[in-house]
């Protein structure tokens, strides 16, 4: 009886570890910036601005100007959505 309980506990721990490993990977993937913080569309890698050491991508040429009018509003929005922003390259 004790062996069954121990085996069940080990099996449960392994299942939990596997779940966390796969769920953690999916969660990290979901945190990458996949939409423009201003319009919500897919960002263009050529349209971006750097703010407080982070690079923020936008969908169109007008979005960076909108962002710059109230950047903390959009940064908070990204934070609430769990978006992980790229670090801006260090300027020389």
MOPAC internal coordinates of N, CA, C and O (Angstrom, degrees):
PM7 1SCF
backbone

  N    0.0000 0     0.00 0     0.00 0    0    0    0
  C    1.4540 1     0.00 0     0.00 0    1    0    0
  C    1.5329 1   110.78 1     0.00 0    2    1    0
  O    1.2310 1   120.67 1   137.65 1    3    2    1
  N    1.3256 1   116.33 1   -42.35 1    3    2    1
  C    1.4527 1   120.92 1  -179.05 1    5    3    2
  C    1.5351 1   110.27 1   -66.09 1    6    5    3
  O    1.2310 1   120.41 1   143.23 1    7    6    5
  N    1.3336 1   116.82 1   -36.77 1    7    6    5
  C    1.4666 1   120.87 1   178.82 1    9    7    6
  C    1.5213 1   110.48 1   -64.32 1   10    9    7
  O    1.2310 1   119.71 1   140.75 1   11   10    9
  N    1.2966 1   118.15 1   -39.25 1   11   10    9
  C    1.4693 1   121.58 1   179.44 1   13   11   10
  C    1.5236 1   110.77 1   -64.65 1   14   13   11
  O    1.2310 1   120.51 1   137.65 1   15   14   13
  N    1.3183 1   116.63 1   -42.35 1   15   14   13
  C    1.4664 1   120.24 1   178.94 1   17   15   14
  C    1.5193 1   110.59 1   -64.18 1   18   17   15
  O    1.2310 1   120.70 1   137.71 1   19   18   17
  N    1.3333 1   116.27 1   -42.29 1   19   18   17
  C    1.4534 1   120.53 1   179.40 1   21   19   18
  C    1.5381 1   110.06 1   -65.14 1   22   21   19
  O    1.2310 1   120.37 1   135.58 1   23   22   21
  N    1.3251 1   116.89 1   -44.42 1   23   22   21
  C    1.4639 1   121.05 1   179.01 1   25   23   22
  C    1.5341 1   110.28 1   -62.96 1   26   25   23
  O    1.2310 1   120.21 1   139.64 1   27   26   25
  N    1.3140 1   117.20 1   -40.36 1   27   26   25
  C    1.4681 1   120.84 1   178.52 1   29   27   26
  C    1.5287 1   110.51 1   -65.00 1   30   29   27
  O    1.2310 1   120.47 1   139.92 1   31   30   29
  N    1.3219 1   116.71 1   -40.08 1   31   30   29
  C    1.4706 1   120.62 1   179.20 1   33   31   30
  C    1.5242 1   110.54 1   -65.63 1   34   33   31
  O    1.2310 1   120.15 1   137.53 1   35   34   33
  N    1.3208 1   117.32 1   -42.47 1   35   34   33
  C    1.4697 1   121.17 1   178.50 1   37   35   34
  C    1.5192 1   110.33 1   -64.76 1   38   37   35
  O    1.2310 1   120.28 1   136.19 1   39   38   37
  N    1.3117 1   117.06 1   -43.81 1   39   38   37
  C    1.4565 1   121.15 1   178.84 1   41   39   38
  C    1.5266 1   110.67 1   -62.46 1   42   41   39
  O    1.2310 1   120.40 1   138.01 1   43   42   41
  N    1.3146 1   116.84 1   -41.99 1   43   42   41
  C    1.4641 1   120.81 1   178.20 1   45   43   42
  C    1.5269 1   111.03 1   -62.80 1   46   45   43
  O    1.2310 1   120.47 1   137.78 1   47   46   45
  N    1.3252 1   116.70 1   -42.22 1   47   46   45
  C    1.4673 1   120.82 1   179.31 1   49   47   46
  C    1.5251 1   111.03 1   -64.20 1   50   49   47
  O    1.2310 1   120.22 1   139.41 1   51   50   49
  N    1.3181 1   117.19 1   -40.59 1   51   50   49
  C    1.4683 1   120.57 1   178.02 1   53   51   50
  C    1.5266 1   111.41 1   -65.28 1   54   53   51
  O    1.2310 1   120.63 1   137.69 1   55   54   53
  N    1.3069 1   116.41 1   -42.31 1   55   54   53
  C    1.4682 1   120.09 1   178.03 1   57   55   54
  C    1.5270 1   110.71 1   -62.33 1   58   57   55
  O    1.2310 1   120.34 1   137.19 1   59   58   57
  N    1.3181 1   116.96 1   -42.81 1   59   58   57
  C    1.4554 1   120.94 1   178.19 1   61   59   58
  C    1.5249 1   110.88 1   -62.98 1   62   61   59
  O    1.2310 1   120.20 1   137.15 1   63   62   61
  N    1.3316 1   117.22 1   -42.85 1   63   62   61
  C    1.4659 1   121.03 1   179.15 1   65   63   62
  C    1.5249 1   110.80 1   -62.38 1   66   65   63
  O    1.2310 1   120.13 1   136.92 1   67   66   65
  N    1.3286 1   117.35 1   -43.08 1   67   66   65
  C    1.4730 1   120.73 1   177.75 1   69   67   66
  C    1.5212 1   111.24 1   -63.98 1   70   69   67
  O    1.2310 1   120.62 1   136.47 1   71   70   69
  N    1.3052 1   116.42 1   -43.53 1   71   70   69
  C    1.4628 1   120.29 1   179.36 1   73   71   70
  C    1.5316 1   110.70 1   -59.92 1   74   73   71
  O    1.2310 1   120.75 1   133.11 1   75   74   73
  N    1.3347 1   116.17 1   -46.89 1   75   74   73
  C    1.4615 1   120.08 1  -179.19 1   77   75   74
  C    1.5284 1   111.51 1   -65.33 1   78   77   75
  O    1.2310 1   119.97 1   144.14 1   79   78   77
  N    1.3072 1   117.66 1   -35.86 1   79   78   77
  C    1.4637 1   120.71 1   179.00 1   81   79   78
  C    1.5241 1   110.47 1   -64.96 1   82   81   79
  O    1.2310 1   120.05 1   133.91 1   83   82   81
  N    1.3219 1   117.52 1   -46.09 1   83   82   81
  C    1.4652 1   120.55 1   179.99 1   85   83   82
  C    1.5134 1   111.95 1   -73.55 1   86   85   83
  O    1.2310 1   119.95 1   138.49 1   87   86   85
  N    1.3125 1   117.70 1   -41.51 1   87   86   85
  C    1.4612 1   120.80 1   179.95 1   89   87   86
  C    1.5204 1   110.32 1   -66.34 1   90   89   87
  O    1.2310 1   119.95 1   140.86 1   91   90   89
  N    1.3114 1   117.71 1   -39.14 1   91   90   89
  C    1.4563 1   121.58 1   178.13 1   93   91   90
  C    1.5122 1   111.49 1   -60.94 1   94   93   91
  O    1.2310 1   119.79 1   138.56 1   95   94   93
  N    1.3277 1   118.00 1   -41.44 1   95   94   93
  C    1.4616 1   121.35 1   177.60 1   97   95   94
  C    1.5097 1   111.74 1   -65.00 1   98   97   95
  O    1.2310 1   119.91 1   138.84 1   99   98   97
  N    1.3077 1   117.77 1   -41.16 1   99   98   97
  C    1.4634 1   120.89 1   179.32 1  101   99   98
  C    1.5196 1   110.54 1   -68.40 1  102  101   99
  O    1.2310 1   120.27 1   142.23 1  103  102  101
  N    1.3299 1   117.10 1   -37.77 1  103  102  101
  C    1.4570 1   120.52 1   179.82 1  105  103  102
  C    1.5195 1   110.59 1   -66.84 1  106  105  103
  O    1.2310 1   120.39 1   136.55 1  107  106  105
  N    1.3359 1   116.86 1   -43.45 1  107  106  105
  C    1.4615 1   120.12 1   179.46 1  109  107  106
  C    1.5224 1   110.43 1   -62.85 1  110  109  107
  O    1.2310 1   120.31 1   141.61 1  111  110  109
  N    1.3200 1   117.01 1   -38.39 1  111  110  109
  C    1.4604 1   120.68 1   179.11 1  113  111  110
  C    1.5241 1   110.79 1   -65.43 1  114  113  111
  O    1.2310 1   120.20 1   142.30 1  115  114  113
  N    1.3067 1   117.22 1   -37.70 1  115  114  113
  C    1.4602 1   121.18 1  -178.26 1  117  115  114
  C    1.5287 1   111.93 1   -70.24 1  118  117  115
  O    1.2310 1   120.01 1   161.85 1  119  118  117
  N    1.3259 1   117.60 1   -18.15 1  119  118  117
  C    1.4523 1   120.94 1  -175.85 1  121  119  118
  C    1.5250 1   113.75 1   -83.20 1  122  121  119
  O    1.2310 1   119.70 1   167.43 1  123  122  121
  N    1.3221 1   118.18 1   -12.57 1  123  122  121
  C    1.4579 1   121.36 1   179.85 1  125  123  122
  C    1.5270 1   108.89 1   -68.30 1  126  125  123
  O    1.2310 1   120.42 1   -34.79 1  127  126  125
  N    1.3385 1   116.80 1   145.21 1  127  126  125
  C    1.4626 1   120.16 1  -178.74 1  129  127  126
  C    1.5265 1   110.15 1   -65.00 1  130  129  127
  O    1.2310 1   121.00 1   -65.82 1  131  130  129
  N    1.3126 1   115.70 1   114.18 1  131  130  129
  C    1.4631 1   121.32 1  -178.62 1  133  131  130
  C    1.5184 1   112.34 1  -117.14 1  134  133  131
  O    1.2310 1   120.58 1   176.90 1  135  134  133
  N    1.3402 1   116.49 1    -3.10 1  135  134  133
  C    1.4596 1   118.52 1   178.00 1  137  135  134
  C    1.5253 1   110.59 1  -146.65 1  138  137  135
  O    1.2310 1   121.78 1   -26.02 1  139  138  137
  N    1.2975 1   114.19 1   153.98 1  139  138  137
  C    1.4585 1   122.20 1   179.23 1  141  139  138
  C    1.5348 1   108.79 1   -66.51 1  142  141  139
  O    1.2310 1   119.54 1   -47.00 1  143  142  141
  N    1.3409 1   118.49 1   133.00 1  143  142  141
  C    1.4638 1   119.43 1  -179.74 1  145  143  142
  C    1.5289 1   113.32 1   -69.35 1  146  145  143
  O    1.2310 1   119.97 1   161.61 1  147  146  145
  N    1.3201 1   117.66 1   -18.39 1  147  146  145
  C    1.4641 1   120.95 1  -178.15 1  149  147  146
  C    1.5267 1   110.81 1   -90.24 1  150  149  147
  O    1.2310 1   120.09 1   124.01 1  151  150  149
  N    1.3262 1   117.43 1   -55.99 1  151  150  149
  C    1.4652 1   121.39 1  -174.56 1  153  151  150
  C    1.5284 1   113.96 1  -100.23 1  154  153  151
  O    1.2310 1   120.32 1   158.32 1  155  154  153
  N    1.3152 1   117.00 1   -21.68 1  155  154  153
  C    1.4578 1   119.71 1   179.09 1  157  155  154
  C    1.5150 1   115.20 1    89.25 1  158  157  155
  O    1.2310 1   119.90 1  -178.73 1  159  158  157
  N    1.3295 1   117.79 1     1.27 1  159  158  157
  C    1.4577 1   120.97 1   179.42 1  161  159  158
  C    1.5278 1   110.83 1   -86.45 1  162  161  159
  O    1.2310 1   121.05 1    -7.52 1  163  162  161
  N    1.3190 1   115.59 1   172.48 1  163  162  161
  C    1.4643 1   120.84 1   178.92 1  165  163  162
  C    1.5306 1   109.35 1   -62.51 1  166  165  163
  O    1.2310 1   120.17 1   -50.48 1  167  166  165
  N    1.3428 1   117.28 1   129.52 1  167  166  165
  C    1.4630 1   119.11 1  -178.78 1  169  167  166
  C    1.5291 1   112.56 1   -74.84 1  170  169  167
  O    1.2310 1   121.69 1   -26.76 1  171  170  169
  N    1.3214 1   114.38 1   153.24 1  171  170  169
  C    1.4608 1   123.22 1   177.26 1  173  171  170
  C    1.5231 1   106.55 1  -100.14 1  174  173  171
  O    1.2310 1   119.98 1   -53.23 1  175  174  173
  N    1.3131 1   117.65 1   126.77 1  175  174  173
  C    1.4640 1   120.87 1  -176.77 1  177  175  174
  C    1.5315 1   113.37 1   -64.48 1  178  177  175
  O    1.2310 1   120.20 1   165.88 1  179  178  177
  N    1.3217 1   117.23 1   -14.12 1  179  178  177
  C    1.4650 1   120.99 1   179.76 1  181  179  178
  C    1.5302 1   112.86 1   -92.47 1  182  181  179
  O    1.2310 1   120.32 1   171.51 1  183  182  181
  N    1.3345 1   116.99 1    -8.49 1  183  182  181
  C    1.4623 1   121.03 1  -178.91 1  185  183  182
  C    1.5248 1   108.20 1  -116.00 1  186  185  183
  O    1.2310 1   120.98 1   -70.22 1  187  186  185
  N    1.3193 1   115.72 1   109.78 1  187  186  185
  C    1.4661 1   119.89 1  -176.59 1  189  187  186
  C    1.5199 1   110.11 1  -156.02 1  190  189  187
  O    1.2310 1   121.96 1   -12.32 1  191  190  189
  N    1.3080 1   113.86 1   167.68 1  191  190  189
  C    1.4528 1   121.79 1   169.88 1  193  191  190
  C    1.5204 1   107.50 1  -140.73 1  194  193  191
  O    1.2310 1   120.77 1   -26.80 1  195  194  193
  N    1.3229 1   116.13 1   153.20 1  195  194  193
  C    1.4534 1   121.45 1   176.26 1  197  195  194
  C    1.5168 1   108.18 1  -103.63 1  198  197  195
  O    1.2310 1   121.28 1   -47.30 1  199  198  197
  N    1.3274 1   115.16 1   132.70 1  199  198  197
  C    1.4595 1   120.48 1  -177.83 1  201  199  198
  C    1.5179 1   109.03 1  -143.06 1  202  201  199
  O    1.2310 1   120.95 1   -56.10 1  203  202  201
  N    1.3294 1   115.79 1   123.90 1  203  202  201
  C    1.4654 1   122.48 1   179.01 1  205  203  202
  C    1.5318 1   111.95 1    49.35 1  206  205  203
  O    1.2310 1   121.06 1  -135.91 1  207  206  205
  N    1.3319 1   115.58 1    44.09 1  207  206  205
  C    1.4594 1   121.12 1   175.61 1  209  207  206
  C    1.5182 1   115.37 1    80.68 1  210  209  207
  O    1.2310 1   119.82 1  -174.81 1  211  210  209
  N    1.3134 1   117.95 1     5.19 1  211  210  209
  C    1.4629 1   122.12 1   179.67 1  213  211  210
  C    1.5253 1   109.90 1  -118.85 1  214  213  211
  O    1.2310 1   120.82 1   -30.22 1  215  214  213
  N    1.3234 1   116.04 1   149.78 1  215  214  213
  C    1.4608 1   122.09 1   176.84 1  217  215  214
  C    1.5204 1   108.21 1  -101.72 1  218  217  215
  O    1.2310 1   121.19 1   -54.83 1  219  218  217
  N    1.3325 1   115.33 1   125.17 1  219  218  217
  C    1.4579 1   121.92 1  -179.51 1  221  219  218
  C    1.5185 1   107.82 1  -114.86 1  222  221  219
  O    1.2310 1   120.63 1   -52.53 1  223  222  221
  N    1.3347 1   116.40 1   127.47 1  223  222  221
  C    1.4649 1   122.32 1  -178.46 1  225  223  222
  C    1.5264 1   109.70 1   -99.90 1  226  225  223
  O    1.2310 1   121.28 1   -30.01 1  227  226  225
  N    1.3472 1   115.15 1   149.99 1  227  226  225
  C    1.4621 1   122.17 1  -177.40 1  229  227  226
  C    1.5162 1   110.76 1  -129.95 1  230  229  227
  O    1.2310 1   121.16 1   -15.68 1  231  230  229
  N    1.3252 1   115.38 1   164.32 1  231  230  229
  C    1.4679 1   120.95 1  -177.42 1  233  231  230
  C    1.5238 1   113.35 1   -86.81 1  234  233  231
  O    1.2310 1   119.82 1   152.89 1  235  234  233
  N    1.3185 1   117.95 1   -27.11 1  235  234  233
  C    1.4634 1   120.20 1  -176.96 1  237  235  234
  C    1.5210 1   110.90 1  -148.03 1  238  237  235
  O    1.2310 1   120.71 1   -11.09 1  239  238  237
  N    1.3024 1   116.25 1   168.91 1  239  238  237
  C    1.4678 1   122.64 1  -174.20 1  241  239  238
  C    1.5354 1   113.76 1   -63.97 1  242  241  239
  O    1.2310 1   119.59 1   154.36 1  243  242  241
  N    1.3221 1   118.39 1   -25.64 1  243  242  241
  C    1.4690 1   119.51 1  -177.67 1  245  243  242
  C    1.5299 1   112.92 1   -82.82 1  246  245  243
  O    1.2310 1   119.69 1   160.46 1  247  246  245
  N    1.3013 1   118.20 1   -19.54 1  247  246  245
  C    1.4729 1   121.06 1  -175.68 1  249  247  246
  C    1.5311 1   114.39 1   -66.17 1  250  249  247
  O    1.2310 1   118.69 1   140.66 1  251  250  249
  N    1.3369 1   120.10 1   -39.34 1  251  250  249
  C    1.4711 1   117.44 1   178.40 1  253  251  250
  C    1.5308 1   112.77 1   -59.45 1  254  253  251
  O    1.2310 1   120.08 1   142.27 1  255  254  253
  N    1.3197 1   117.45 1   -37.73 1  255  254  253
  C    1.4690 1   120.14 1   179.11 1  257  255  254
  C    1.5286 1   110.97 1   -66.68 1  258  257  255
  O    1.2310 1   120.51 1   140.35 1  259  258  257
  N    1.3184 1   116.63 1   -39.65 1  259  258  257
  C    1.4695 1   120.49 1   176.70 1  261  259  258
  C    1.5233 1   109.43 1   -63.86 1  262  261  259
  O    1.2310 1   120.29 1   136.30 1  263  262  261
  N    1.3177 1   117.06 1   -43.70 1  263  262  261
  C    1.4557 1   122.37 1   178.41 1  265  263  262
  C    1.5277 1   110.85 1   -58.13 1  266  265  263
  O    1.2310 1   120.46 1   134.46 1  267  266  265
  N    1.3203 1   116.73 1   -45.54 1  267  266  265
  C    1.4677 1   121.88 1  -175.82 1  269  267  266
  C    1.5263 1   112.86 1   -65.91 1  270  269  267
  O    1.2310 1   119.93 1   159.55 1  271  270  269
  N    1.3257 1   117.75 1   -20.45 1  271  270  269
  C    1.4636 1   120.50 1   177.85 1  273  271  270
  C    1.5306 1   111.90 1   -71.40 1  274  273  271
  O    1.2310 1   120.53 1   151.24 1  275  274  273
  N    1.3300 1   116.59 1   -28.76 1  275  274  273
  C    1.4618 1   121.36 1  -179.30 1  277  275  274
  C    1.5358 1   108.97 1  -153.56 1  278  277  275
  O    1.2310 1   120.01 1  -114.20 1  279  278  277
  N    1.3323 1   117.58 1    65.80 1  279  278  277
  C    1.4624 1   119.88 1  -173.13 1  281  279  278
  C    1.5244 1   114.40 1   -62.53 1  282  281  279
  O    1.2310 1   120.26 1   144.76 1  283  282  281
  N    1.3204 1   117.11 1   -35.24 1  283  282  281
  C    1.4681 1   118.60 1  -178.07 1  285  283  282
  C    1.5237 1   111.95 1   -64.79 1  286  285  283
  O    1.2310 1   120.17 1   148.42 1  287  286  285
  N    1.3113 1   117.28 1   -31.58 1  287  286  285
  C    1.4712 1   121.62 1   176.63 1  289  287  286
  C    1.5301 1   109.97 1   -60.43 1  290  289  287
  O    1.2310 1   120.89 1   132.90 1  291  290  289
  N    1.3301 1   115.90 1   -47.10 1  291  290  289
  C    1.4669 1   120.05 1  -177.03 1  293  291  290
  C    1.5288 1   111.50 1   -75.69 1  294  293  291
  O    1.2310 1   120.31 1   146.88 1  295  294  293
  N    1.3253 1   117.02 1   -33.12 1  295  294  293
  C    1.4651 1   119.67 1   176.55 1  297  295  294
  C    1.5301 1   109.84 1   -65.04 1  298  297  295
  O    1.2310 1   120.21 1   140.08 1  299  298  297
  N    1.3219 1   117.21 1   -39.92 1  299  298  297
  C    1.4633 1   121.23 1   177.42 1  301  299  298
  C    1.5300 1   110.35 1   -64.37 1  302  301  299
  O    1.2310 1   120.65 1   139.39 1  303  302  301
  N    1.3110 1   116.36 1   -40.61 1  303  302  301
  C    1.4717 1   121.18 1   177.90 1  305  303  302
  C    1.5323 1   110.02 1   -59.79 1  306  305  303
  O    1.2310 1   120.40 1   133.47 1  307  306  305
  N    1.3324 1   116.85 1   -46.53 1  307  306  305
  C    1.4602 1   121.08 1   178.70 1  309  307  306
  C    1.5300 1   110.59 1   -62.46 1  310  309  307
  O    1.2310 1   120.68 1   138.61 1  311  310  309
  N    1.3164 1   116.31 1   -41.39 1  311  310  309
  C    1.4603 1   120.87 1   179.65 1  313  311  310
  C    1.5261 1   110.65 1   -62.47 1  314  313  311
  O    1.2310 1   120.48 1   134.42 1  315  314  313
  N    1.3343 1   116.70 1   -45.58 1  315  314  313
  C    1.4713 1   120.59 1  -179.50 1  317  315  314
  C    1.5212 1   111.82 1   -63.42 1  318  317  315
  O    1.2310 1   120.80 1   149.35 1  319  318  317
  N    1.3278 1   116.07 1   -30.65 1  319  318  317
  C    1.4675 1   120.38 1   178.47 1  321  319  318
  C    1.5224 1   112.07 1   -82.51 1  322  321  319
  O    1.2310 1   120.38 1   176.32 1  323  322  321
  N    1.3352 1   116.88 1    -3.68 1  323  322  321
  C    1.4646 1   120.78 1   178.77 1  325  323  322
  C    1.5134 1   113.74 1    75.26 1  326  325  323
  O    1.2310 1   120.16 1  -155.81 1  327  326  325
  N    1.3218 1   117.30 1    24.19 1  327  326  325
  C    1.4573 1   121.19 1  -177.41 1  329  327  326
  C    1.5260 1   109.95 1   -78.35 1  330  329  327
  O    1.2310 1   121.15 1   -49.20 1  331  330  329
  N    1.3134 1   115.41 1   130.80 1  331  330  329
  C    1.4544 1   121.79 1   176.92 1  333  331  330
  C    1.5209 1   107.94 1   -97.46 1  334  333  331
  O    1.2310 1   120.53 1   -64.92 1  335  334  333
  N    1.3234 1   116.60 1   115.08 1  335  334  333
  C    1.4603 1   121.51 1  -177.89 1  337  335  334
  C    1.5227 1   110.93 1   -89.12 1  338  337  335
  O    1.2310 1   121.61 1   -30.01 1  339  338  337
  N    1.3276 1   114.52 1   149.99 1  339  338  337
  C    1.4598 1   120.23 1   174.93 1  341  339  338
  C    1.5204 1   109.76 1   -69.89 1  342  341  339
  O    1.2310 1   120.58 1   -30.28 1  343  342  341
  N    1.3161 1   116.50 1   149.72 1  343  342  341
  C    1.4522 1   120.30 1   171.48 1  345  343  342
  C    1.5248 1   107.71 1   -73.22 1  346  345  343
  O    1.2310 1   121.01 1   -39.79 1  347  346  345
  N    1.3093 1   115.68 1   140.21 1  347  346  345
  C    1.4659 1   120.58 1   176.22 1  349  347  346
  C    1.5231 1   107.94 1   -74.27 1  350  349  347
  O    1.2310 1   120.33 1   -38.83 1  351  350  349
  N    1.3186 1   116.98 1   141.17 1  351  350  349
  C    1.4666 1   118.57 1   177.17 1  353  351  350
  C    1.5330 1   110.12 1   -59.77 1  354  353  351
  O    1.2310 1   120.90 1   -36.75 1  355  354  353
  N    1.3119 1   115.89 1   143.25 1  355  354  353
  C    1.4558 1   120.55 1   179.01 1  357  355  354
  C    1.5218 1   109.57 1   -68.07 1  358  357  355
  O    1.2310 1   120.39 1   -47.05 1  359  358  357
  N    1.3160 1   116.87 1   132.95 1  359  358  357
  C    1.4590 1   119.42 1   178.46 1  361  359  358
  C    1.5186 1   108.95 1   -84.90 1  362  361  359
  O    1.2310 1   121.06 1   -34.92 1  363  362  361
  N    1.3190 1   115.58 1   145.08 1  363  362  361
  C    1.4678 1   121.49 1  -177.49 1  365  363  362
  C    1.4897 1   112.31 1   -87.84 1  366  365  363
  O    1.2310 1   120.10 1   180.00 1  367  366  365

